[in-house]
């Protein structure tokens, strides 16, 4: 593979991990196998991985070693598997050596600027945490530590709390209403950037109120899109997205008792929504980066000292926010989770509709 193509895969590694789909049919793996780029042992090695993101990680470690035609055939396979949006993404970055750009590379669009020279006043934060679910099994012990540390960090760097408080223990209806109020406020009050953090139990593309009813994440995206197109939005969901434990070893299962998963009733289970991905037709708000604490179908783990994801995120943000853009910091969260909590194998997820370098 040509060095420029290797560099292109390298600078877009995080994007590919979170957006390349190789579990559907047809998929790039089977196509590349038919084209002779991947051998049967490569396919078996990739398919032996337990999740799509791990399969992609394994695939990306193999592809650069598969000859001079590997990249071009990979692009063909993306088209055949209906993932042209990834082809567009890679084409926008084509031919840029890693040494010439900060990792990760950002798209060459008309808003390819960073915000360091812009006014950092009028910054607002919405912080919601559901802790009390009525019994010790479901109460989110440790999340109160997240709240205090998030408030401390973001207010220190200039974000004002909406209504001068964090919101605690809300029903699904209350959550929807407060998100609407927040979205209307930032649209009408010259807010430059907004941080929205929602922490609760969750499952199947939804996040729970303390009443056991769920807020649909797509509905949240639509609310936060109304009149806010020019405002940068960092949206963070700390919640489970399934029931599979994200553990480094199943031997530690018995020692872990806390996750942000909650049983879901049959009516909601039947009425499921598709997740948004970064492609034509999605509804991730414009000028937004969405961070999830875990991958779809996996639990988001929590200890009494705080949640695995939020604590790692804060560790990275506190250390690097003055010198590194948001995308680069996000890339570091996974390894920080592993360093701080080695018994977990939890992978954060990102969806974005934003192409500039944003600095906190």
N, C-alpha and C positions, 0 to 999 in steps of 0.2 A: 504493500500500500504506500502511496506517495506520502512523504512527510507532512505536506499541507493537509491531506485528508485525515491523517492521524491526529494532527493538531485540532482540526475541526471537530472531531469526535471528542477530543479531550476537553475543549472549552465548553462544549455543549453536553458534557457528561451528566450533569444534574438534571438538565432538561429532559434528556433521553430516558434517564431512570424513571422519571415521573410521567412521561407522556408516550413512550413507545409501547405499543401493545403487541405482545408476541404470543398471547394465549388463545386468540381467536382463530378462526379458519376462514379464508386463508391467512397465513401469517408469514412474516419475513423469514422465519427460521425454515419452515417447510419449503418456501420458494427458493431460498439460497441453497438448500440441500439438493433440490431438483436441478439447480443450475451448476452444481458441482463446487460451489464455494465452501459449503460446510459438509463435512463427512458425517457418517452415521454416528460415530463416537462423539462428535461435537454436539449433535442434536440430542443425544442421550444425556450428555453432561448438562446441557442447558435445561432440558425438561425435568431433570432430577431435582432442580431447585424448587423450594416450597412456595414461592410467590412470584408474581409477575416481575416485581422490581428486582428480585434476586436473579431471575432468569435473564433479565436485561443486563444486569451487572456482569453475569458470566458471559453472555453473548458479546458484550463490548470488550471483554478481555481477550476474546478469541478472534474477532473480526479483523483487527489490524494485522494479524499474522497470516491472513489467508490470500495473500498475493496481490498483484497490481490491479486486478479487476474487481477486487472485493468491494471497494467503496461504490463504484458505479453500479454494480449489481445490487448492492444494498439499497441504493436510491430507486432502482427499478422495482425491487421487492416492496418498498414502501408504497409506491404507486399502485402496484397490483393488490396490496392489502388495504387499499383505501385510506392511507395515512399521508396524503399529499401535503397536509399542513406541516408535517415534519420535514418534508422535502423543501417547502417554502422557507421554513426556519433555517435549515442548513444552508440553503442557497444564499440567504441574506448575509450569512457569516462567511461565505465561501472564500478561501484563499487567505485568511487572516492568520498569520503565525501567532502562537500563544505568547511569544516573547514581546509582541507589540501591543497587547491589550491586557487589561486586568482580567483575571478569571473570576466569574464567568463573563464571556463576551456579551455585549448587549446589541440589540438590533440597530441597523442603520436607518432609522426612521426620522421624521421631521422633529421629534422631540428627544433626540439623542443629546441630552444635556444632563448635568447633575444639579442638585439643588443646593450645593454648598454656598453659592453666591447669592441665593435668594433669601428673603426675609423669613426667619423661622418663628415669627410670632403667630398668634392665632392658630394654635395647634390644639386639637381637642381629642380626648380619649373617652370611649365608652367601655366600662369594665363591668361585666356581669358574671356572677358566680353563684351557682346553686349548690349549696352545701347540705342543707337539712332535708332529707327525704323521709323522715319519720321513723327510721330505725337504724341501729348501728351497722347493719349489713350494707345498707345503701347510702348512708351518710358519707359524704366525700371528705373524709378526714385527711388533713394535709393541704387541702385546697385553700384554706384560710392563710397559710404561709405564702402561697403563690400570690394571693391578692395583695398582701402587705408589701411584698417585694416588687410586684409589678407597679403598684402605686408609687412606691419610692423611686424606682428607676425612671419611669416615664415623666413624673412630675419634675424630677431633677433636671431632665433634659428639655423641659419647656412645654410639656403637654399638660393642659388643664383638664381636670375631671369634669365630665358632663354633669350638671347639677351639683358640682362640688362633692361628689360621693361615688362610691362603687355600689352597684345594685346587687342585693343578696336575696336568695331564696324566692324566685319569681315563678309564677305560673306561666304556661305557654302563652296565654293571652296577654299577660303583663309584659312578657319578653317582646312580643310582636309590637305592642303599643310603644314601648320605650325605644325600640329600634326605629320605628317610624318617626317619633319625636326627634331623635338624634339626627336622622337623615334630613329632615326638614330644616333643622337648626343649622347644620353645616352648609346646606345649600343656600341659606338666606343670610349668613353672617360672615362671609369672606374668610372662611376657614381655609388655611393653606394645606394642611394635612391632618388626617384623622386616623386614629388607631381604635379598632373595635376588637375587643377580646371577650369571648363568650366561653364559659367553662361550666360543664355539667356532665350528666350521663348522656349517652347518645347511642344510636344504632340506625343502620339503613338510611343514610343521608339525612338524618334528622337529629336534632338535639332536644333534650327533654326539659320541660318545666317540672317544678316540684309536685305538680298535680298529676304527673304521669302521662300527660299529653305532650305531643311533640311539635316543634317548630321545624318546618321544612327549610333546608338550607337554600334551595333555589328561591324560595319566597324571600329569604333574607337578602340574597343577592339583588333581587328585583327592587326591594325597598331601598337598598343602598345605592341604586343606580339613578334614582329620581333627582335630576338637577345637580348631580355631584360629579359630572364628567371631568371637570377641571381640577378636582381635588384628589390628591393622592390618598389612597386608603390602604392601610395594612389591616387585614382581617384575619383574626386568629381564632381557631376552634380547638379547644382542648377537651376532647371527648372520645369515647370509643366509636368505632365505625364497623364493628362486628364482634364476634365472640371468640375468635382465635387468639390465644395468648401469645404475645410477642416476647418469647423467652429464649435466652441463649441455649438453655437445655431444659428438657421436660423434667429433669430431676429436681429442679427448683420449684416446680409447680406448687407443691404442698406448702412451701414457705411463703408464698405470695397470696395475699388475700384481697388486695385492693385494685380495682380497675374501674373505669368509668363506663361500664356497660350496664344496661338496665333492661329487664324483660319488657317485651313489647306485645301489645294485645293483638288478637287475630285480625281485627278490623284494619289496624294500621299495617300489619304484616302483608295483607292482600293488596293494599293500596301503596305500591312502592314507586318511587321516582328514579329515573336514571341520573347518575352523577354527571356533572358537567366536566368536560375535558377541554384542553386548549385546542380548539379547532373552530372552523367556520360554523356559526350558529349557536355557540355557547353563550351563556349569559353572565359570565364573570364580569363584574362592573368594570367599566373603563377606568384606567389609571388605578388599578387595584392589584395587590398581591395577597393571595389567600394561603394561609398556612394551616395545615391540619396536624394534630399531634401524632397521628399514625396513618398507616395506609388503610385503604378500604378493606373491610372484612376482618380487621385486627383490633385488638383491645388497645386502649391507652392506659398505661400503668401509672400508679400513684402510690407514694409512700407517705408516712405521717409527717415527713419533712417537706413534702411538696410533690407535685407531679413530675415525672421523669422528663417530659418534654419542656415544660415551662422552666424548670430549674436549669436545664441545659441551655435553653434559649437565653435566659437572663445572664448566665455565665458568659456566653459568647458576646451578647450585646454590650454588657458592662465593660468587657475587655477591649472591644474593637470598634465601638460605634463612632468614635472620633476619626478613625482612619480608613475604615472599610465600608463600601456600599452595602445596602441591605442584601442583595443577591449573594454577595461573597460571604456575608455572615451566615446566611441561611444554609449555604453549603457546608458550613462547619458544625452545624447543630448535631447532625447524626453522629459524628465522631465524638463530640462532647457528651452526648447521651451514653455512648458506649464507655467512655472513660469514667464518667461519674457513676454509672449504674451497669457494671459489666454483666450482671445476670439477665439483663433484658436485651432483646434483639429487635427493638422498636425503631421503625423508619418513619420520619416525618414525611409529609407530602406537601407539594406546592402546586397551586394553579395561579396563573398570572395573565393579566391583560395590561401590561405596562412595559415600556421599552427603554426607559432612561435609567441612569444610575441614581438611585435614591439613597441619601444619607440621613440617618436618624439625627 
